Amino acid sequence: MTHVRLYSYGAVQEVTGSKHILEVDGKKILVDCGMFQGRREETYNKNKNLPFDPKEIEVAFLTHGHFDHTGNFPSLIKGGYEGVIYSTPATYDLASLVLYDSAHIQKRDAEFIKKLIRKGRKDLKVYGPIYDEEDVTETLSHFVTYPYNRRFKVFDKVEAEFYDAGHILGSSMILFNIELDHYKTLKVGFSGDLGRKGLPFLRNPQKLPDLDYFVLESTYGNRLHDDLSTVKEELSEVINSTYKKGGKIIIPAFAIERTQEIIYHIHELLLENKIPKLPVYIDSPMAVHATSIFKSHPECFDRETFKTFYDKKESPFDFDGVNYIVNVEDSKKLNYLKHPAIIISASGMCEHGRIVHHLRNNIENPANTILIVGFMAQHTLGRRLADREPEVKIFGEKLKVNARIKIINAFSAHADYNEMKEYVSQFDLSKLKRIFLVHGEPDAQEHLEKVLEGVGVKDVKRVFYNEKYKLA
Ligand SMILES: [Zn+2]
């Protein structure tokens, strides 16, 4: 008898800290080891102390490079895990970028708090760093990469294969083929984060083979996104109207994926002669580094990208007028730009980084546009801009928001509930025994459960923390 169980220690009724375990005859396969994000003290303790013994994990997988899936692998290694971490090659590269960045931020934050304490803030406490650069280097040495659609042996009775999730560069769904008795196979799929059809340069989410069990994310289980098809038109309207006023377009964007999507669309619009030739500045060391990773993984791109760019000897991310800025002096020079330009910078929610300087310099000029293309969490400067507050505080200074605020809502890397329904409907539902919902707030999961039952999924189960589910 082969025994198979599933349980989760993160992304359970919530959207951060993904950690799922598939157990085959007592051997534990860990899928993702993400960082919890939220209030400092609570998340510090949750992240610092893994809820399982890393030495008991047989093998680990990473679905994609987002921090909430990759961010706590160094704690796994520090806790004594000696095995390999499987991912696609592009995911490995993004994980390297994200983990070193996290180690750097953790160190900087801890030093900052220590300084405040020295100055008399005895109410504060230092949290972290949980890991440093050296731990990250050690973690990266455990990675073994496999491309999409190449089945490999994990251990006796278990084979795995990455399928394209269409979510971010290198993102994958994982299929586990588990050999049961009497030549039967159990197929278990993990969605990771499920992407969407029609995102720039990424392929559409690939259909997994018919499954017995599917572990599905549910982030937008109760939401529908705006249509992606109007994004380019909206972008071209913003660029043209701002250009006519002689202004600048300031775009706060996440360094990974969203920045590259915007560059891609701008390049397309230039090739189609729909926008004037104006300089484009990518002013974020992390975004510049991320873009170089994107450039080195054309194997992740869709047919469309080849037709528009590579077949014509063009690169999607390089064109006349695009400038990638790393050094601080070059970044400061952008303060004195007199002509229309596009500045794309991080952080995505405008809380820190160079974008804050660009906003301060440009927010009071009515000729400029601030273009919002991503999710803005509560209590961030980005959210205040998205809420169209007439005045905002930047570096302690009150500034009038005279620039135009334009929001394009269609960008999202996660499938909405219709897209999830459509994806799941491709399966032979008579074979699908159950869908397990992870990575979503309770409201989203409750709604998605009804939607999936509505298309004929026999059994939908919301996963609870450390509750063990028997699959075979
Ligand atoms: Zn993700």
Boltz pocket constraint, residues with backbone or C-beta under 6 A from the ligand:
constraints:
  - pocket:
      binder: B
      contacts: [[A, 64], [A, 66], [A, 167], [A, 193]]
      max_distance: 6.0
